[in-house]
Every structure is written in C-alpha cells, then in structure tokens.
C-alpha cells in the first residue's frame, strides 16, 4: 500500500487527460483547474472541509481502498441488479460498518480516480465549475468498516491480510445470506465497468457478518458465486473442500505424533514394535494408495472433519425437494444416493425425524461419492475414460442446478468449521 503523503492529485489527473491539450494544475479555490488550448478554465471542486478531514484521517491508499488508524473504506461493484443499501453490518468482535451506493467519501474517490472516472466531454464554453462527484462512475458501492483493532502494526503499517479477510468476510456473508453479489475489484481480473448492470432502489438492511479467517477459501467462494457456467461453478465450490485435504492430512499426522509422545511420557521408552506400528500408520497415510486417493480425502474432510451430523443439519436447512438424489445423473446410476428412502419423506418433502447415526453416516458417504462422481464429469473430457462425457450444452448443464446448491452449502459449512 502507498502512504497517503505520496498521493499527488495533479499527477493522477494528468494520467486521465494524457494525450489531450489540457493544462492541469492545482486550484486555489478547489481541487484542480483544467485549462484548454483556448485558455478557458473549468474548476473541479468539492466540499473543502470534508476533503481536509478525510485526507487528514487517511494513512494509506491502494486500488479501490483507503485505510486509517482504525477504519477501512473500499469500492465495490454489483454483478447483478440485486443490491440494496445495507445501512449496517455487524461483524464478529463488535465491528460495524455500512455498504451504500454512494459518492460521499472524497478521499476514496480521488485516490481511485483512474478506476472510477466517468469518461466525458468537458464543455469549456458552458462550464466554469464541476463537482468531483459528477466525474465518478454511477455504479460504485462503498463499504466502510470502523473501529478495527490492530489495523496498523507497531511500525504504523496496515495489516493487509486482516483488511482482505474483513472485506471478503462481508462479501461472502452478504452473498450467502442476502443473495447480493458484490465484487472487490482490487483482486478481479474483470475491471470493465460496462459489465455492470443498474442497481435496484435502495432498501435498508442489517446484516450480521461472521468473520471468516481463510482468505483463499473466501476468494474461491466469491469466484464461484460470479461464474455463470454451471460445471465451472461446481468445480470452484469443490476447490474449497479440496483446499482442506492437506490440512486434514497434517492434523492426522500431528495426532499420531502426539499419541507417540504421550505414550512415551506415560509408560517410559516405547519399544521398537510400538514405534514400528506408529510410523507404519504415518507412511501408510502419506504413501498408501487408498489413503491418498482424491475420493478418500474428500470423505475425510466431509464425513470425518465436518461430520455426518453437520452434513444432515446443512441439508435440512436447504429448501429443496431432494428426490433428485435418488435419480441417476448423466445416465450414471453410481451417482444415486441409495439410502435416501430410509431418511427422506418423499410425500412431505422433508427429512425424517430421529434418523439413526448409522443412516446419517451412510448418507454422508453416499453424498461424498456423488460429489466426487460429478467432479469427475466436470473435469474429465476423454471419451475413452467414460462412457458418457459432460459436453457443455444447456441440457447437460441445467441438471447440475440442485447439486450446485448442495455443494455451495457444504463449502460454506467447511469454511465456517475450519475457522
């Protein structure tokens, strides 16, 4: 991030008007004076007192972002027409903020001017003054989070990892709870504002936002939320579960080592046979074909780490008719969840009460197998490997709709569990 003392407003405006015969200089009565080749001037101005206060409280700036001692303010964009002003967000640890369609934060607008400038022709004959807000793109949304402890480190520099985590925590929660899809352009490969649509009329909302610690998983989630192609969307949610495979392996190894240390402290020196059994488990875990298979690791994360109880709770919270789980997909009967009839009331379209632990475990493993099979259809395209391949046509991709809802819910559960 750049220190705000390095910000030069004249340089930023010269970049905007490079190639044009316009003289740009700092204004005594506003921000910038624009003078054309005929000597006619336009004064770009703002509310001076607000500008002084905001620039004075800002310590650092970056693409679409400013940072103060205890606050961050950043620019977001809406992917669709679902945005409503969220007048209050409550994060973990009591942090609060807002998300609004706004052009009020002058410091943020100026430091991001090259990204949000609305290209226009200046009428030097008819205008003598123009407000900075009138030069800004109409589609921007501003997120502000306040009273953040430890935002700056001992050297007074911003904690960039914390900043990114807070912003993405808001994006994930707003998308999953309110179905409002927002984008933080700093990390986006698509920076063309023409892709954006008009936003709906504002309504007040309050959102309780859980802070999620794992930034990479949140970035996978938001990428999945924005992808339109169903098979790629499915894979991006799958990446969140796959991300946890190594963590599971490390946790198992740590547990084995701790058990060995505990035994040695309790019983004295372990004999060679005990060490042999311990390290045989470790080598089997890392080198055994079955233990390292993709499907085996998927079961480890979902069935063991998340657990069948949590999986059942997640499914019960999804509003779907789950009879589709008992039907083949892509003419592949191995995708069918075979024990669905034991736990699901097809007539009332809900899961039965008092499902046994055994049936929960079977169901969880059946779901893992289904997810893995669908993942393979989305990944593999060699005709020789499969009797049927998933060609990306509407009739094939549309039947993934319900399974995408499932893996999305499980991905959210995984992110929350590992935090």
C-alpha positions, 0 to 999 in steps of 0.5 A: 500500500502507498502512504497517503503523503505520496498521493499527488492529485495533479499527477493522477489527473494528468494520467486521465487527460494524457494525450489531450491539450489540457493544462492541469494544475492545482486550484486555489479555490478547489481541487484542480483547474483544467485549462484548454488550448483556448485558455478557458478554465473549468474548476473541479471542486468539492466540499473543502472541509470534508476533503481536509478531514478525510485526507487528514484521517487517511494513512494509506491508499491502494486500488479501490481502498483507503485505510486509517488508524482504525477504519477501512473504506473500499469500492465495490461493484454489483454483478447483478441488479440485486443490491440494496443499501445495507445501512449496517453490518455487524461483524464478529468482535463488535465491528460495524460498518455500512455498504451504500451506493454512494459518492460521499467519501472524497478521499476514496474517490480521488485516490481511485480516480483512474478506476472510477472516472466517468469518461466525458466531454468537458464543455469549456464554453458552458462550464466554469465549475464541476463537482468531483462527484459528477466525474465518478462512475454511477455504479460504485458501492462503498463499504466502510468498516470502523473501529478495527483493532490492530489495523496498523502494526507497531511500525504504523503499517496496515495489516493487509491480510486482516483488511482482505479477510474483513472485506471478503468476510462481508462479501461472502456473508452478504452473498450467502445470506442476502443473495447480493453479489458484490465484487472487490475489484482490487483482486478481479481480473474483470475491471470493465465497468460496462459489465455492470448492470443498474442497481435496484432502489435502495432498501435498508438492511442489517446484516450480521457478518461472521468473520471468516479467517481463510482468505483463499477459501473466501476468494474461491467462494466469491469466484464461484458465486460470479461464474455463470457456467454451471460445471465451472461453478461446481468445480470452484465450490469443490476447490474449497473442500479440496483446499482442506485435504492437506490440512486434514492430512497434517492434523492426522499426522500431528495426532499420531505424533502426539499419541507417540509422545504421550505414550512415551511420557506415560509408560517410559521408552516405547519399544521398537514394535510400538514405534514400528506400528506408529510410523507404519500408520504415518507412511501408510497415510502419506504413501498408501494408495487408498489413503491418498486417493482424491475420493478418500480425502474428500470423505475425510474432510466431509464425513470425518472433519465436518461430520455426518451430523453437520452434513444432515443439519446443512441439508435440512436447512436447504429448501429443496425437494431432494428426490433428485438424489435418488435419480441417476445423473448423466445416465450414471446410476453410481451417482444415486444416493441409495439410502435416501428412502430410509431418511427422506419423506418423499410425500412431505418433502422433508427429512425424517425425524430421529434418523439413526447415526448409522443412516446419517453416516451412510448418507454422508458417504453416499453424498461424498461419492456423488460429489466426487462422481460429478467432479469427475464429469466436470473435469474429465473430457476423454471419451475413452475414460467414460462412457458418457462425457459432460459436453457443455450444452444447456441440457447437460448443464441445467441438471447440475442446478440442485447439486450446485446448491448442495455443494455451495452449502457444504463449502460454506459449512467447511469454511465456517468449521475450519475457522 
